[in-house]
Amino acid sequence: MARIIANQFVPDYAVHPGEILEEYLNTLGISQTELADRTGLAGKTINEIIKGKAPVTSRTALILERTIGHPAQFWSNLQQLYDETQARLADQKQLESGLEWLKRFPVREMVKNGWIKALQDKGKQLAELLRFFGVASPAQWDLFWGNRQEVAFRQSQKGTNSVEAISAWLCQGKIQAQAIQCGHFNRERFKNTLTEVRQLTREPPEVFHPRMVELCADVGVAVAFVRELPKTGIFGATRWLTPNKALIQLSLPYKSDDHLWFTFFHEAGHIFLHGKKDIFLEEVGEQNQEKEDKANQFAADLLIPPKQWARFKLSFPRTLASVEDFADTLGIVPGIVVGRLQRENVVDFSWGNGLKHRLVWQQAGESGE
């Protein structure tokens, strides 16, 4: 059945211009043989056009304009519509054969997050997903996304990873980043910017989120907050979109401020310390792990200077008040200090969590609050 989309007729069948030509010939009482005599076209050619076996070429359209009376553009448009409809129907049939591919993706969550539209027809839903990824077919997705390892990401040890879910999360980050206007990347200015962003750790999300995006964009780094998907376990990723524009992508799987800030500065460490073409996959090879460790140290030292941290650990009285006082001295949120103490096994992971701020996604948009 044909459809109407945005006042545009979309047929689910293709009408060859030969069918229209045959109708006109019957109305005018002209036989195929007579048309051949009038046009100089071979009788076989006319017969093949009428049977839909041959196209109406531009030359034929001009000839029909003079003999049948309808403009050449009329015949050319009929042929173009026929060709496009045939191609669309063939493509739809091919997509329908790949519906099993659609089941591999967290479509429901992607729809809920507003990344793609919800469509009842499975073939159209598959086409919508392909548009999201910017590929022509499931086979091209396998080639372009399924085998890509362009991203350095910090990944949770919980759950089973899904390449499909990870690729969707990364693709959404790139989409959001493309909408962020950035200056050219400047390494030294970026290091200075990180100091300014560090001061935002004490601010609420409605303040720190737009400001950190603005500050980083000015020095060539897009910051995108993207909701996590099931079976990703990813809460931070870094990659270069162009030689002068990097992307830091963040989610909130643990929903606490210390995880968010440490992840941001860890990813910033990859940008500051490592090359634009480097590949970082946690637990894949000693070289990559070494760079992950360096990014961890970069984040830890920038948030809490090493000498001050050493003195604090040495005299730490294990009170919440001492953590708050130390955080005030540093100008950072207390949850960061608690997180550092926990990671270094100075305190148990259940200690001091009341000083951490919980972050949740807004109902609309992609920033945490």
C-alpha positions in Angstrom: 0.0 0.0 0.0 1.3 3.5 -0.9 2.1 5.9 1.9 1.9 9.7 2.4 4.9 11.1 4.2 5.0 14.9 4.9 2.6 15.6 2.0 4.7 13.4 -0.3 3.3 10.4 -2.1 5.5 7.3 -1.6 4.3 4.4 -3.7 5.0 0.8 -2.8 4.9 -0.2 -6.5 6.8 1.0 -9.6 5.0 2.1 -12.8 7.1 1.9 -15.9 6.6 4.8 -18.4 5.9 2.2 -21.0 2.6 1.5 -19.3 1.6 5.2 -19.6 2.8 5.2 -23.2 0.6 2.2 -24.1 -2.4 4.0 -22.5 -1.8 7.1 -24.7 -1.4 5.0 -27.8 -4.7 3.2 -27.1 -6.5 6.5 -26.5 -5.0 8.0 -29.7 -5.6 4.9 -31.7 -2.0 4.6 -32.7 -0.4 1.2 -33.1 3.2 0.4 -32.1 4.0 0.0 -35.8 2.6 3.4 -36.6 4.5 5.0 -33.7 7.7 3.4 -35.1 7.0 5.0 -38.5 6.2 8.4 -36.9 9.3 8.4 -34.6 11.9 6.5 -36.5 12.4 4.3 -33.5 12.7 0.5 -34.1 9.6 -1.4 -33.5 11.5 -3.7 -31.2 12.6 -0.7 -29.1 9.0 0.6 -28.7 7.8 -2.9 -27.8 10.4 -3.3 -25.1 9.6 0.1 -23.6 5.9 -0.8 -23.5 6.7 -4.1 -21.8 9.0 -2.4 -19.3 12.1 -4.1 -20.6 13.8 -0.9 -21.9 14.0 2.6 -20.4 12.8 5.9 -21.9 16.1 7.6 -22.6 16.5 11.4 -22.9 16.6 11.1 -26.7 13.4 9.0 -26.7 11.7 11.5 -24.4 12.4 14.3 -26.9 11.1 12.2 -29.8 7.9 11.4 -27.8 7.5 15.1 -27.0 7.2 15.8 -30.8 5.0 12.8 -31.6 2.8 12.2 -28.6 2.5 15.7 -27.4 3.7 15.5 -23.8 6.9 17.3 -22.8 10.1 15.4 -22.7 10.4 16.2 -19.0 7.1 14.4 -18.4 8.6 11.1 -19.9 12.0 11.6 -18.2 10.3 12.2 -14.8 8.3 9.0 -15.2 11.4 7.1 -15.9 13.3 8.7 -13.0 10.4 7.9 -10.6 10.3 4.4 -11.8 14.0 3.9 -11.3 14.0 5.4 -7.9 11.0 3.4 -6.8 12.5 0.2 -8.1 15.7 1.0 -6.2 13.9 1.8 -3.0 11.8 -1.4 -3.1 14.9 -3.5 -3.8 16.6 -1.8 -0.9 13.7 -2.3 1.4 13.6 -6.0 0.5 17.3 -6.3 1.2 16.8 -4.5 4.6 14.0 -6.8 5.5 16.4 -9.8 5.0 18.7 -8.3 7.7 16.1 -7.9 10.5 18.1 -10.3 12.7 20.9 -7.7 12.7 18.4 -5.2 14.3 18.0 -7.5 17.3 21.6 -7.0 18.2 21.1 -3.4 19.2 19.5 -1.8 22.3 16.9 -0.1 20.1 14.4 0.5 22.9 16.9 2.3 25.1 18.1 4.4 22.1 14.6 5.4 21.4 14.0 6.3 25.0 17.1 8.4 25.0 15.8 10.3 21.9 18.7 9.1 19.7 16.4 7.5 17.1 12.7 7.4 16.3 10.4 4.5 17.2 8.9 2.9 14.1 6.4 0.1 14.1 7.7 -1.4 10.8 10.8 -3.4 11.5 12.3 -2.7 8.1 11.8 1.1 8.6 13.3 0.8 12.1 16.3 -0.9 10.7 16.7 1.9 8.1 16.4 4.4 10.9 19.2 2.7 12.8 21.4 2.6 9.7 20.8 6.4 9.3 21.9 6.9 12.9 25.2 5.1 12.2 25.6 6.7 8.8 26.0 3.4 7.0 24.2 1.9 4.0 23.6 -1.7 5.2 24.2 -4.1 8.1 27.2 -5.4 6.1 28.7 -2.0 6.0 28.1 -1.5 9.7 30.1 -4.7 10.3 33.0 -3.3 8.2 32.9 0.2 9.5 31.9 -0.1 13.2 32.2 -3.7 14.1 35.9 -3.8 13.6 36.8 -0.3 14.6 39.1 0.3 17.6 39.6 4.0 17.5 38.7 4.9 21.1 40.5 5.0 24.4 37.9 4.2 27.1 37.8 3.5 30.8 35.5 0.5 31.2 33.8 -1.2 34.1 34.7 -4.8 34.9 31.0 -5.6 35.5 28.7 -7.1 32.9 29.3 -8.4 29.4 30.4 -6.0 26.7 28.3 -5.5 23.6 30.1 -4.1 20.5 26.7 -2.9 19.2 25.8 -1.0 22.4 29.3 0.5 22.6 29.2 1.6 19.0 25.8 3.2 19.5 27.1 5.1 22.6 30.2 6.3 20.8 28.2 7.3 17.7 25.9 9.4 19.8 28.8 11.1 21.4 30.2 12.0 17.9 26.8 13.3 16.9 26.7 15.6 20.0 30.3 16.7 19.5 29.7 17.7 15.9 27.2 20.2 17.2 29.8 21.8 19.4 31.7 24.6 17.8 35.4 24.3 18.8 38.5 26.4 18.3 41.7 24.7 17.1 43.3 22.5 19.7 46.1 24.1 21.7 48.0 21.9 24.0 49.2 24.5 26.5 46.0 26.3 26.6 44.2 23.0 27.2 46.4 22.4 30.3 45.5 25.8 31.6 41.8 25.1 30.9 42.0 21.9 33.0 43.0 24.1 36.0 39.9 26.2 35.5 37.7 23.1 35.1 39.1 21.7 38.3 37.7 24.8 40.1 34.2 23.8 38.8 34.2 20.6 40.8 32.5 22.4 43.7 29.7 23.7 41.5 26.3 22.1 40.8 25.7 20.5 37.4 23.7 23.3 36.1 26.8 25.5 36.5 29.7 23.2 35.8 28.3 21.4 32.8 27.8 24.4 30.4 30.9 26.1 31.7 33.2 23.1 31.2 31.8 22.5 27.7 32.5 26.1 26.9 36.0 26.2 28.3 37.1 23.0 26.6 35.5 23.9 23.3 37.5 27.1 23.2 40.7 25.1 23.2 39.6 22.4 20.7 38.1 19.8 22.9 34.4 18.8 22.7 32.9 17.5 25.9 29.7 15.3 25.5 27.6 13.8 28.2 25.9 10.7 26.8 23.6 8.3 28.7 25.1 4.9 29.2 23.5 1.9 27.5 23.1 -1.7 28.8 26.1 -4.0 28.2 28.6 -1.2 27.7 30.2 -0.6 31.1 31.8 2.5 29.6 31.9 5.7 31.5 34.6 7.6 29.6 36.0 7.7 26.1 38.5 9.9 24.2 39.1 10.2 20.5 40.2 12.8 17.8 37.4 13.8 15.4 39.8 15.9 13.3 43.5 16.8 13.8 42.3 20.0 15.6 39.3 18.7 17.5 39.2 16.1 20.3 36.2 14.5 22.0 35.9 13.6 25.7 32.7 11.6 26.1 31.3 10.9 29.6 28.4 8.9 31.2 27.3 8.4 34.8 27.2 4.7 35.5 28.1 5.1 39.2 26.3 8.4 39.5 28.7 10.1 41.9 30.8 13.2 41.4 34.2 11.7 42.2 33.8 9.1 39.4 32.7 11.8 37.0 35.6 14.1 37.7 38.3 11.5 37.8 37.1 10.1 34.5 37.1 13.5 32.9 40.6 14.3 34.0 41.7 10.7 33.0 40.4 11.3 29.5 42.0 14.7 29.4 45.3 13.0 30.3 45.0 10.9 27.1 44.6 14.1 25.1 47.5 15.9 26.8 49.9 13.0 27.1 49.3 10.8 24.1 49.2 11.0 20.3 46.2 11.8 18.1 46.2 8.4 16.5 46.9 6.3 19.6 44.5 3.4 20.4 43.7 2.8 24.1 41.8 -0.3 25.0 42.0 -1.2 28.7 43.6 -4.6 29.4 44.7 -5.0 25.8 48.5 -5.2 25.8 51.1 -3.8 28.2 51.7 -0.7 26.2 48.1 0.4 26.3 47.9 -0.4 30.0 51.0 1.7 30.6 49.3 4.6 29.0 46.1 4.0 31.0 48.2 4.1 34.2 49.8 7.4 33.1 46.4 8.9 32.4 45.2 7.7 35.9 48.3 9.4 37.5 47.7 12.5 35.4 44.2 12.8 36.8 45.2 12.0 40.3 48.0 14.6 40.4 46.0 17.4 38.7 43.1 17.0 41.1 45.3 16.6 44.2 49.0 17.7 44.0 51.3 14.9 45.0 53.1 16.7 47.9 49.8 17.8 49.5 48.4 14.3 49.1 51.4 12.7 50.7 51.2 15.0 53.7 47.5 14.5 54.1 47.8 10.7 54.0 50.6 10.7 56.5 48.5 12.7 59.1 45.0 11.6 58.1 42.9 11.3 61.3 40.1 9.3 59.5 37.4 11.9 60.1 35.0 13.3 57.7 35.8 16.8 59.0 39.4 16.4 58.0 38.4 15.4 54.5 36.2 18.5 54.2 38.9 20.8 55.5 41.5 19.3 53.1 39.1 19.6 50.1 38.4 23.2 51.1 42.2 23.9 51.1 42.5 22.4 47.6 39.4 24.1 46.3 37.7 20.8 45.2 34.6 18.9 46.2 35.2 16.5 49.2 33.9 13.5 47.3 37.1 13.5 45.2 39.2 13.1 48.3 37.0 10.3 49.5 37.3 8.5 46.2 41.1 8.8 46.2 41.3 7.4 49.7 39.1 4.5 48.7 41.1 3.7 45.5 44.3 3.7 47.4 42.9 1.4 50.1 43.4 4.0 52.9 39.7 3.6 53.8 37.1 1.0 53.0 34.9 1.6 50.0 31.9 2.1 52.3 33.6 4.9 54.3 32.8 8.6 53.6 30.3 8.1 50.8 28.0 10.7 52.4 30.5 13.3 51.2 29.9 12.3 47.6 27.3 14.0 45.5 24.9 11.9 43.5 24.4 12.8 39.9 21.3 11.9 37.8 20.3 12.5 34.2 17.8 15.2 33.4 14.5 14.2 31.9 15.5 16.1 28.8 19.0 16.7 27.5 22.3 14.9 28.2 23.8 16.7 31.2 24.0 15.3 34.7 22.5 17.0 37.7 
